[in-house]
Amino acid sequence: MVHLQENGFEVDSRDVTEQRLVAFKSEHGIARMLEGCHTATVGGYVVEGHVPADLIDRLLAERPQDVAGLAVPGMPVGSPGMEGPNPEPYDIIAFDGQGNTRVYERR
């Protein structure tokens, strides 16, 4: 959340029940294998996990029709908000509403 705010995004944070969060993820096509610790919507897309702000900007600029959102599964060290020693490479995954995925970018 701080990473997004520091990069110009207005953040409306809400605490919801686990049941509501699971339903929201399901309604927005976030498969279990894509789940991260944060879920958001921005500009009609879903953002799941520690997605870098510059890639959200790129997604909003490109506006691909075949993408429902971006996800960083888990909490990889080195992703925004998870900085620390020994960063690990991680993939930012683009997904659609039918369960298809592809690597949007590697970091």
N, CA, C and O atoms as CSV, one atom per row, in Angstrom:
chain,resi,resn,atom,element,x,y,z
A,1,MET,N,N,0.825,-1.181,0.000
A,1,MET,CA,C,0.000,0.000,0.000
A,1,MET,C,C,0.874,1.251,0.000
A,1,MET,O,O,0.620,2.185,-0.760
A,2,VAL,N,N,1.887,1.275,0.836
A,2,VAL,CA,C,2.779,2.430,0.910
A,2,VAL,C,C,3.480,2.633,-0.426
A,2,VAL,O,O,3.615,3.764,-0.894
A,3,HIS,N,N,3.929,1.537,-1.042
A,3,HIS,CA,C,4.592,1.610,-2.344
A,3,HIS,C,C,3.692,2.305,-3.363
A,3,HIS,O,O,4.153,3.160,-4.120
A,4,LEU,N,N,2.433,1.947,-3.383
A,4,LEU,CA,C,1.510,2.559,-4.341
A,4,LEU,C,C,1.295,4.034,-4.028
A,4,LEU,O,O,1.290,4.865,-4.936
A,5,GLN,N,N,1.119,4.362,-2.772
A,5,GLN,CA,C,0.941,5.757,-2.388
A,5,GLN,C,C,2.174,6.579,-2.747
A,5,GLN,O,O,2.049,7.703,-3.233
A,6,GLU,N,N,3.353,6.031,-2.515
A,6,GLU,CA,C,4.587,6.732,-2.844
A,6,GLU,C,C,4.757,6.938,-4.348
A,6,GLU,O,O,5.552,7.771,-4.782
A,7,ASN,N,N,4.011,6.177,-5.131
A,7,ASN,CA,C,4.084,6.286,-6.581
A,7,ASN,C,C,2.838,6.924,-7.184
A,7,ASN,O,O,2.530,6.717,-8.358
A,8,GLY,N,N,2.125,7.701,-6.372
A,8,GLY,CA,C,1.037,8.524,-6.883
A,8,GLY,C,C,-0.340,7.906,-6.922
A,8,GLY,O,O,-1.276,8.536,-7.414
A,9,PHE,N,N,-0.498,6.691,-6.419
A,9,PHE,CA,C,-1.818,6.072,-6.409
A,9,PHE,C,C,-2.568,6.469,-5.144
A,9,PHE,O,O,-2.000,6.501,-4.052
A,10,GLU,N,N,-3.840,6.768,-5.307
A,10,GLU,CA,C,-4.708,6.988,-4.157
A,10,GLU,C,C,-5.214,5.629,-3.713
A,10,GLU,O,O,-5.759,4.875,-4.519
A,11,VAL,N,N,-5.042,5.309,-2.449
A,11,VAL,CA,C,-5.392,3.990,-1.937
A,11,VAL,C,C,-6.558,4.101,-0.962
A,11,VAL,O,O,-6.520,4.877,-0.007
A,12,ASP,N,N,-7.590,3.309,-1.224
A,12,ASP,CA,C,-8.739,3.199,-0.325
A,12,ASP,C,C,-8.673,1.800,0.271
A,12,ASP,O,O,-9.141,0.841,-0.342
A,13,SER,N,N,-8.099,1.679,1.454
A,13,SER,CA,C,-7.885,0.390,2.094
A,13,SER,C,C,-9.110,-0.007,2.904
A,13,SER,O,O,-9.690,0.813,3.617
A,14,ARG,N,N,-9.497,-1.279,2.787
A,14,ARG,CA,C,-10.659,-1.781,3.521
A,14,ARG,C,C,-10.355,-3.141,4.134
A,14,ARG,O,O,-9.762,-4.009,3.495
A,15,ASP,N,N,-10.765,-3.304,5.361
A,15,ASP,CA,C,-10.700,-4.618,5.992
A,15,ASP,C,C,-12.012,-5.327,5.693
A,15,ASP,O,O,-13.090,-4.777,5.915
A,16,VAL,N,N,-11.913,-6.536,5.195
A,16,VAL,CA,C,-13.106,-7.325,4.893
A,16,VAL,C,C,-12.945,-8.703,5.522
A,16,VAL,O,O,-11.844,-9.111,5.890
A,17,THR,N,N,-14.043,-9.396,5.636
A,17,THR,CA,C,-13.984,-10.752,6.174
A,17,THR,C,C,-13.269,-11.659,5.179
A,17,THR,O,O,-13.213,-11.380,3.981
A,18,GLU,N,N,-12.731,-12.741,5.702
A,18,GLU,CA,C,-12.065,-13.700,4.816
A,18,GLU,C,C,-13.053,-14.244,3.789
A,18,GLU,O,O,-12.692,-14.456,2.631
A,19,GLN,N,N,-14.286,-14.470,4.204
A,19,GLN,CA,C,-15.312,-14.975,3.293
A,19,GLN,C,C,-15.542,-13.997,2.144
A,19,GLN,O,O,-15.652,-14.414,0.991
A,20,ARG,N,N,-15.615,-12.718,2.444
A,20,ARG,CA,C,-15.825,-11.707,1.402
A,20,ARG,C,C,-14.609,-11.602,0.484
A,20,ARG,O,O,-14.754,-11.434,-0.727
A,21,LEU,N,N,-13.416,-11.702,1.060
A,21,LEU,CA,C,-12.198,-11.630,0.256
A,21,LEU,C,C,-12.104,-12.811,-0.703
A,21,LEU,O,O,-11.766,-12.635,-1.873
A,22,VAL,N,N,-12.400,-14.003,-0.217
A,22,VAL,CA,C,-12.391,-15.195,-1.070
A,22,VAL,C,C,-13.404,-15.039,-2.200
A,22,VAL,O,O,-13.108,-15.370,-3.348
A,23,ALA,N,N,-14.587,-14.539,-1.883
A,23,ALA,CA,C,-15.616,-14.331,-2.903
A,23,ALA,C,C,-15.162,-13.300,-3.927
A,23,ALA,O,O,-15.356,-13.492,-5.127
A,24,PHE,N,N,-14.562,-12.212,-3.465
A,24,PHE,CA,C,-14.085,-11.158,-4.367
A,24,PHE,C,C,-13.032,-11.711,-5.327
A,24,PHE,O,O,-13.080,-11.453,-6.530
A,25,LYS,N,N,-12.088,-12.469,-4.790
A,25,LYS,CA,C,-11.040,-13.044,-5.628
A,25,LYS,C,C,-11.649,-13.971,-6.669
A,25,LYS,O,O,-11.264,-13.936,-7.838
A,26,SER,N,N,-12.591,-14.790,-6.253
A,26,SER,CA,C,-13.258,-15.705,-7.182
A,26,SER,C,C,-14.023,-14.945,-8.259
A,26,SER,O,O,-13.941,-15.287,-9.438
A,27,GLU,N,N,-14.760,-13.925,-7.862
A,27,GLU,CA,C,-15.539,-13.114,-8.812
A,27,GLU,C,C,-14.654,-12.423,-9.846
A,27,GLU,O,O,-15.102,-12.134,-10.955
A,28,HIS,N,N,-13.403,-12.159,-9.485
A,28,HIS,CA,C,-12.500,-11.425,-10.369
A,28,HIS,C,C,-11.455,-12.316,-11.047
A,28,HIS,O,O,-10.485,-11.814,-11.614
A,29,GLY,N,N,-11.651,-13.625,-10.989
A,29,GLY,CA,C,-10.802,-14.552,-11.734
A,29,GLY,C,C,-9.423,-14.782,-11.165
A,29,GLY,O,O,-8.518,-15.198,-11.887
A,30,ILE,N,N,-9.244,-14.516,-9.871
A,30,ILE,CA,C,-7.936,-14.728,-9.252
A,30,ILE,C,C,-7.861,-16.181,-8.784
A,30,ILE,O,O,-8.460,-16.553,-7.775
A,31,ALA,N,N,-7.128,-16.980,-9.521
A,31,ALA,CA,C,-6.967,-18.395,-9.171
A,31,ALA,C,C,-6.103,-18.529,-7.928
A,31,ALA,O,O,-5.297,-17.648,-7.626
A,32,ARG,N,N,-6.271,-19.621,-7.215
A,32,ARG,CA,C,-5.498,-19.871,-5.997
A,32,ARG,C,C,-3.997,-19.710,-6.228
A,32,ARG,O,O,-3.290,-19.144,-5.394
A,33,MET,N,N,-3.514,-20.215,-7.374
A,33,MET,CA,C,-2.076,-20.162,-7.656
A,33,MET,C,C,-1.562,-18.735,-7.860
A,33,MET,O,O,-0.351,-18.513,-7.873
A,34,LEU,N,N,-2.468,-17.768,-8.018
A,34,LEU,CA,C,-2.082,-16.373,-8.226
A,34,LEU,C,C,-2.182,-15.532,-6.965
A,34,LEU,O,O,-1.759,-14.377,-6.960
A,35,GLU,N,N,-2.731,-16.089,-5.906
A,35,GLU,CA,C,-3.030,-15.284,-4.727
A,35,GLU,C,C,-1.793,-14.706,-4.049
A,35,GLU,O,O,-0.760,-15.359,-3.905
A,36,GLY,N,N,-1.950,-13.456,-3.643
A,36,GLY,CA,C,-0.960,-12.749,-2.856
A,36,GLY,C,C,-1.629,-12.262,-1.595
A,36,GLY,O,O,-2.684,-12.769,-1.215
A,37,CYS,N,N,-1.035,-11.290,-0.946
A,37,CYS,CA,C,-1.579,-10.842,0.337
A,37,CYS,C,C,-2.440,-9.591,0.223
A,37,CYS,O,O,-3.083,-9.205,1.198
A,38,HIS,N,N,-2.469,-8.954,-0.931
A,38,HIS,CA,C,-3.287,-7.756,-1.122
A,38,HIS,C,C,-4.086,-7.918,-2.407
A,38,HIS,O,O,-3.607,-8.522,-3.367
A,39,THR,N,N,-5.287,-7.387,-2.428
A,39,THR,CA,C,-6.123,-7.436,-3.620
A,39,THR,C,C,-6.704,-6.053,-3.843
A,39,THR,O,O,-7.193,-5.416,-2.910
A,40,ALA,N,N,-6.647,-5.588,-5.095
A,40,ALA,CA,C,-7.144,-4.245,-5.403
A,40,ALA,C,C,-7.745,-4.214,-6.796
A,40,ALA,O,O,-7.518,-5.105,-7.614
A,41,THR,N,N,-8.506,-3.183,-7.041
A,41,THR,CA,C,-8.960,-2.882,-8.392
A,41,THR,C,C,-8.464,-1.485,-8.740
A,41,THR,O,O,-8.426,-0.595,-7.890
A,42,VAL,N,N,-8.087,-1.310,-9.995
A,42,VAL,CA,C,-7.624,-0.010,-10.474
A,42,VAL,C,C,-7.911,0.086,-11.968
A,42,VAL,O,O,-7.475,-0.757,-12.753
A,43,GLY,N,N,-8.634,1.102,-12.341
A,43,GLY,CA,C,-8.911,1.332,-13.757
A,43,GLY,C,C,-9.577,0.182,-14.472
A,43,GLY,O,O,-9.366,-0.008,-15.670
A,44,GLY,N,N,-10.384,-0.594,-13.754
A,44,GLY,CA,C,-11.073,-1.724,-14.371
A,44,GLY,C,C,-10.274,-3.023,-14.360
A,44,GLY,O,O,-10.747,-4.037,-14.873
A,45,TYR,N,N,-9.090,-3.012,-13.796
A,45,TYR,CA,C,-8.245,-4.202,-13.687
A,45,TYR,C,C,-8.124,-4.626,-12.221
A,45,TYR,O,O,-8.390,-3.843,-11.309
A,46,VAL,N,N,-7.721,-5.868,-12.021
A,46,VAL,CA,C,-7.474,-6.400,-10.691
A,46,VAL,C,C,-5.966,-6.470,-10.491
A,46,VAL,O,O,-5.227,-6.851,-11.399
A,47,VAL,N,N,-5.519,-6.102,-9.303
A,47,VAL,CA,C,-4.107,-6.196,-8.945
A,47,VAL,C,C,-4.014,-7.061,-7.694
A,47,VAL,O,O,-4.621,-6.755,-6.667
A,48,GLU,N,N,-3.256,-8.133,-7.790
A,48,GLU,CA,C,-3.155,-9.107,-6.710
A,48,GLU,C,C,-1.716,-9.230,-6.246
A,48,GLU,O,O,-0.828,-9.546,-7.037
A,49,GLY,N,N,-1.487,-8.982,-4.978
A,49,GLY,CA,C,-0.152,-9.141,-4.419
A,49,GLY,C,C,0.709,-7.902,-4.601
A,49,GLY,O,O,0.202,-6.802,-4.821
A,50,HIS,N,N,2.012,-8.095,-4.507
A,50,HIS,CA,C,2.991,-7.006,-4.503
A,50,HIS,C,C,3.414,-6.635,-5.923
A,50,HIS,O,O,4.581,-6.791,-6.284
A,51,VAL,N,N,2.476,-6.147,-6.723
A,51,VAL,CA,C,2.754,-5.741,-8.102
A,51,VAL,C,C,3.421,-4.363,-8.083
A,51,VAL,O,O,2.900,-3.441,-7.456
A,52,PRO,N,N,4.566,-4.206,-8.762
A,52,PRO,CA,C,5.231,-2.907,-8.801
A,52,PRO,C,C,4.358,-1.833,-9.465
A,52,PRO,O,O,3.673,-2.091,-10.455
A,53,ALA,N,N,4.402,-0.633,-8.898
A,53,ALA,CA,C,3.582,0.483,-9.387
A,53,ALA,C,C,3.838,0.798,-10.859
A,53,ALA,O,O,2.904,1.130,-11.590
A,54,ASP,N,N,5.096,0.697,-11.302
A,54,ASP,CA,C,5.377,1.021,-12.702
A,54,ASP,C,C,4.685,0.056,-13.655
A,54,ASP,O,O,4.360,0.427,-14.783
A,55,LEU,N,N,4.457,-1.178,-13.215
A,55,LEU,CA,C,3.749,-2.129,-14.078
A,55,LEU,C,C,2.244,-1.887,-14.066
A,55,LEU,O,O,1.559,-2.165,-15.050
A,56,ILE,N,N,1.739,-1.377,-12.971
A,56,ILE,CA,C,0.329,-0.974,-12.954
A,56,ILE,C,C,0.148,0.214,-13.907
A,56,ILE,O,O,-0.819,0.262,-14.666
A,57,ASP,N,N,1.065,1.153,-13.864
A,57,ASP,CA,C,1.030,2.283,-14.805
A,57,ASP,C,C,1.073,1.790,-16.244
A,57,ASP,O,O,0.318,2.265,-17.092
A,58,ARG,N,N,1.960,0.834,-16.519
A,58,ARG,CA,C,2.077,0.280,-17.880
A,58,ARG,C,C,0.777,-0.392,-18.305
A,58,ARG,O,O,0.313,-0.205,-19.430
A,59,LEU,N,N,0.190,-1.179,-17.395
A,59,LEU,CA,C,-1.081,-1.852,-17.680
A,59,LEU,C,C,-2.154,-0.824,-18.026
A,59,LEU,O,O,-2.900,-1.007,-18.988
A,60,LEU,N,N,-2.235,0.246,-17.255
A,60,LEU,CA,C,-3.248,1.274,-17.486
A,60,LEU,C,C,-2.988,2.044,-18.780
A,60,LEU,O,O,-3.931,2.497,-19.429
A,61,ALA,N,N,-1.738,2.193,-19.153
A,61,ALA,CA,C,-1.406,2.877,-20.411
A,61,ALA,C,C,-1.704,1.989,-21.616
A,61,ALA,O,O,-2.229,2.457,-22.626
A,62,GLU,N,N,-1.365,0.706,-21.503
A,62,GLU,CA,C,-1.567,-0.222,-22.619
A,62,GLU,C,C,-3.020,-0.665,-22.757
A,62,GLU,O,O,-3.507,-0.867,-23.870
A,63,ARG,N,N,-3.716,-0.816,-21.622
A,63,ARG,CA,C,-5.112,-1.257,-21.566
A,63,ARG,C,C,-5.387,-2.503,-22.428
A,63,ARG,O,O,-6.281,-2.482,-23.275
A,64,PRO,N,N,-4.632,-3.575,-22.217
A,64,PRO,CA,C,-4.866,-4.786,-23.013
A,64,PRO,C,C,-6.259,-5.356,-22.770
A,64,PRO,O,O,-6.709,-5.461,-21.629
A,65,GLN,N,N,-6.921,-5.714,-23.833
A,65,GLN,CA,C,-8.285,-6.235,-23.742
A,65,GLN,C,C,-8.327,-7.679,-23.239
A,65,GLN,O,O,-9.350,-8.133,-22.726
A,66,ASP,N,N,-7.211,-8.397,-23.389
A,66,ASP,CA,C,-7.187,-9.810,-23.006
A,66,ASP,C,C,-6.634,-10.034,-21.601
A,66,ASP,O,O,-6.289,-11.163,-21.252
A,67,VAL,N,N,-6.543,-8.984,-20.791
A,67,VAL,CA,C,-6.003,-9.084,-19.436
A,67,VAL,C,C,-7.035,-8.570,-18.443
A,67,VAL,O,O,-7.558,-7.466,-18.590
A,68,ALA,N,N,-7.325,-9.389,-17.424
A,68,ALA,CA,C,-8.224,-8.963,-16.350
A,68,ALA,C,C,-7.435,-8.305,-15.226
A,68,ALA,O,O,-7.961,-7.469,-14.491
A,69,GLY,N,N,-6.148,-8.696,-15.098
A,69,GLY,CA,C,-5.341,-8.110,-14.050
A,69,GLY,C,C,-3.933,-8.651,-14.009
A,69,GLY,O,O,-3.528,-9.463,-14.841
A,70,LEU,N,N,-3.190,-8.176,-13.012
A,70,LEU,CA,C,-1.811,-8.604,-12.772
A,70,LEU,C,C,-1.710,-9.188,-11.372
A,70,LEU,O,O,-2.422,-8.772,-10.458
A,71,ALA,N,N,-0.817,-10.155,-11.218
A,71,ALA,CA,C,-0.628,-10.787,-9.916
A,71,ALA,C,C,0.838,-11.096,-9.673
A,71,ALA,O,O,1.585,-11.443,-10.587
A,72,VAL,N,N,1.225,-10.960,-8.416
A,72,VAL,CA,C,2.499,-11.476,-7.924
A,72,VAL,C,C,2.130,-12.461,-6.817
A,72,VAL,O,O,1.840,-12.059,-5.690
A,73,PRO,N,N,2.142,-13.748,-7.145
A,73,PRO,CA,C,1.767,-14.748,-6.146
A,73,PRO,C,C,2.729,-14.761,-4.955
A,73,PRO,O,O,3.927,-14.519,-5.099
A,74,GLY,N,N,2.177,-15.047,-3.794
A,74,GLY,CA,C,2.986,-15.131,-2.588
A,74,GLY,C,C,3.521,-13.769,-2.180
A,74,GLY,O,O,2.907,-12.737,-2.452
A,75,MET,N,N,4.652,-13.780,-1.536
A,75,MET,CA,C,5.274,-12.541,-1.060
A,75,MET,C,C,6.779,-12.622,-1.315
A,75,MET,O,O,7.557,-12.711,-0.366
A,76,PRO,N,N,7.204,-12.591,-2.588
A,76,PRO,CA,C,8.621,-12.786,-2.880
A,76,PRO,C,C,9.499,-11.656,-2.328
A,76,PRO,O,O,9.160,-10.477,-2.437
A,77,VAL,N,N,10.615,-12.038,-1.744
A,77,VAL,CA,C,11.576,-11.060,-1.243
A,77,VAL,C,C,12.122,-10.281,-2.434
A,77,VAL,O,O,12.567,-10.862,-3.424
A,78,GLY,N,N,12.078,-8.967,-2.319
A,78,GLY,CA,C,12.528,-8.099,-3.398
A,78,GLY,C,C,11.381,-7.410,-4.110
A,78,GLY,O,O,11.595,-6.434,-4.829
A,79,SER,N,N,10.160,-7.906,-3.917
A,79,SER,CA,C,9.003,-7.233,-4.504
A,79,SER,C,C,8.681,-5.998,-3.651
A,79,SER,O,O,9.128,-5.918,-2.506
A,80,PRO,N,N,7.923,-5.043,-4.178
A,80,PRO,CA,C,7.614,-3.832,-3.402
A,80,PRO,C,C,6.984,-4.170,-2.047
A,80,PRO,O,O,6.016,-4.925,-1.959
A,81,GLY,N,N,7.556,-3.596,-1.017
A,81,GLY,CA,C,7.082,-3.868,0.335
A,81,GLY,C,C,7.758,-5.061,0.976
A,81,GLY,O,O,7.609,-5.290,2.176
A,82,MET,N,N,8.490,-5.814,0.199
A,82,MET,CA,C,9.180,-7.005,0.697
A,82,MET,C,C,10.686,-6.888,0.462
A,82,MET,O,O,11.383,-7.895,0.330
A,83,GLU,N,N,11.181,-5.647,0.411
A,83,GLU,CA,C,12.594,-5.428,0.186
A,83,GLU,C,C,13.391,-6.043,1.326
A,83,GLU,O,O,12.911,-6.129,2.456
A,84,GLY,N,N,14.598,-6.464,1.026
A,84,GLY,CA,C,15.458,-7.037,2.045
A,84,GLY,C,C,16.661,-7.681,1.401
A,84,GLY,O,O,16.835,-7.633,0.183
A,85,PRO,N,N,17.483,-8.278,2.226
A,85,PRO,CA,C,18.661,-8.940,1.675
A,85,PRO,C,C,18.252,-10.152,0.836
A,85,PRO,O,O,17.206,-10.763,1.059
A,86,ASN,N,N,19.078,-10.469,-0.102
A,86,ASN,CA,C,18.880,-11.646,-0.952
A,86,ASN,C,C,17.555,-11.636,-1.709
A,86,ASN,O,O,16.776,-12.583,-1.599
A,87,PRO,N,N,17.287,-10.569,-2.483
A,87,PRO,CA,C,16.044,-10.569,-3.258
A,87,PRO,C,C,16.012,-11.752,-4.222
A,87,PRO,O,O,17.039,-12.170,-4.756
A,88,GLU,N,N,14.830,-12.268,-4.424
A,88,GLU,CA,C,14.668,-13.407,-5.320
A,88,GLU,C,C,13.975,-12.939,-6.596
A,88,GLU,O,O,13.148,-12.029,-6.554
A,89,PRO,N,N,14.306,-13.553,-7.724
A,89,PRO,CA,C,13.585,-13.204,-8.949
A,89,PRO,C,C,12.117,-13.615,-8.809
A,89,PRO,O,O,11.793,-14.609,-8.159
A,90,TYR,N,N,11.251,-12.837,-9.425
A,90,TYR,CA,C,9.831,-13.182,-9.373
A,90,TYR,C,C,9.154,-12.735,-10.659
A,90,TYR,O,O,9.637,-11.850,-11.365
A,91,ASP,N,N,8.023,-13.371,-10.944
A,91,ASP,CA,C,7.241,-13.055,-12.134
A,91,ASP,C,C,6.018,-12.246,-11.761
A,91,ASP,O,O,5.387,-12.479,-10.730
A,92,ILE,N,N,5.697,-11.296,-12.612
A,92,ILE,CA,C,4.427,-10.585,-12.539
A,92,ILE,C,C,3.563,-11.247,-13.608
A,92,ILE,O,O,3.906,-11.228,-14.790
A,93,ILE,N,N,2.457,-11.823,-13.196
A,93,ILE,CA,C,1.614,-12.634,-14.063
A,93,ILE,C,C,0.398,-11.846,-14.522
A,93,ILE,O,O,-0.304,-11.247,-13.707
A,94,ALA,N,N,0.148,-11.846,-15.827
A,94,ALA,CA,C,-1.098,-11.307,-16.375
A,94,ALA,C,C,-2.094,-12.470,-16.453
A,94,ALA,O,O,-1.728,-13.589,-16.814
A,95,PHE,N,N,-3.339,-12.195,-16.115
A,95,PHE,CA,C,-4.362,-13.237,-16.193
A,95,PHE,C,C,-5.628,-12.676,-16.810
A,95,PHE,O,O,-5.884,-11.473,-16.773
A,96,ASP,N,N,-6.420,-13.589,-17.384
A,96,ASP,CA,C,-7.701,-13.178,-17.951
A,96,ASP,C,C,-8.827,-13.801,-17.132
A,96,ASP,O,O,-8.568,-14.461,-16.126
A,97,GLY,N,N,-10.041,-13.601,-17.543
A,97,GLY,CA,C,-11.191,-14.112,-16.798
A,97,GLY,C,C,-11.466,-15.585,-17.006
A,97,GLY,O,O,-12.354,-16.142,-16.361
A,98,GLN,N,N,-10.713,-16.239,-17.905
A,98,GLN,CA,C,-10.942,-17.653,-18.193
A,98,GLN,C,C,-9.882,-18.557,-17.570
A,98,GLN,O,O,-9.871,-19.762,-17.825
A,99,GLY,N,N,-8.998,-17.996,-16.762
A,99,GLY,CA,C,-7.976,-18.801,-16.104
A,99,GLY,C,C,-6.662,-18.880,-16.866
A,99,GLY,O,O,-5.748,-19.589,-16.444
A,100,ASN,N,N,-6.551,-18.172,-17.973
A,100,ASN,CA,C,-5.303,-18.166,-18.725
A,100,ASN,C,C,-4.322,-17.186,-18.091
A,100,ASN,O,O,-4.705,-16.116,-17.619
A,101,THR,N,N,-3.056,-17.571,-18.092
A,101,THR,CA,C,-2.025,-16.721,-17.516
A,101,THR,C,C,-0.835,-16.632,-18.456
A,101,THR,O,O,-0.630,-17.492,-19.314
A,102,ARG,N,N,-0.052,-15.567,-18.274
A,102,ARG,CA,C,1.218,-15.423,-18.986
A,102,ARG,C,C,2.101,-14.509,-18.154
A,102,ARG,O,O,1.603,-13.721,-17.349
A,103,VAL,N,N,3.396,-14.613,-18.344
A,103,VAL,CA,C,4.320,-13.734,-17.642
A,103,VAL,C,C,4.251,-12.365,-18.311
A,103,VAL,O,O,4.525,-12.233,-19.504
A,104,TYR,N,N,3.891,-11.372,-17.550
A,104,TYR,CA,C,3.829,-9.986,-18.022
A,104,TYR,C,C,5.224,-9.370,-17.984
A,104,TYR,O,O,5.625,-8.653,-18.900
A,105,GLU,N,N,5.959,-9.661,-16.907
A,105,GLU,CA,C,7.343,-9.221,-16.773
A,105,GLU,C,C,8.012,-10.037,-15.673
A,105,GLU,O,O,7.371,-10.509,-14.734
A,106,ARG,N,N,9.330,-10.183,-15.828
A,106,ARG,CA,C,10.134,-10.835,-14.783
A,106,ARG,C,C,10.982,-9.773,-14.098
A,106,ARG,O,O,11.484,-8.858,-14.750
A,107,ARG,N,N,11.140,-9.893,-12.807
A,107,ARG,CA,C,12.000,-8.965,-12.056
A,107,ARG,C,C,12.980,-9.764,-11.240
A,107,ARG,O,O,13.804,-9.189,-10.528
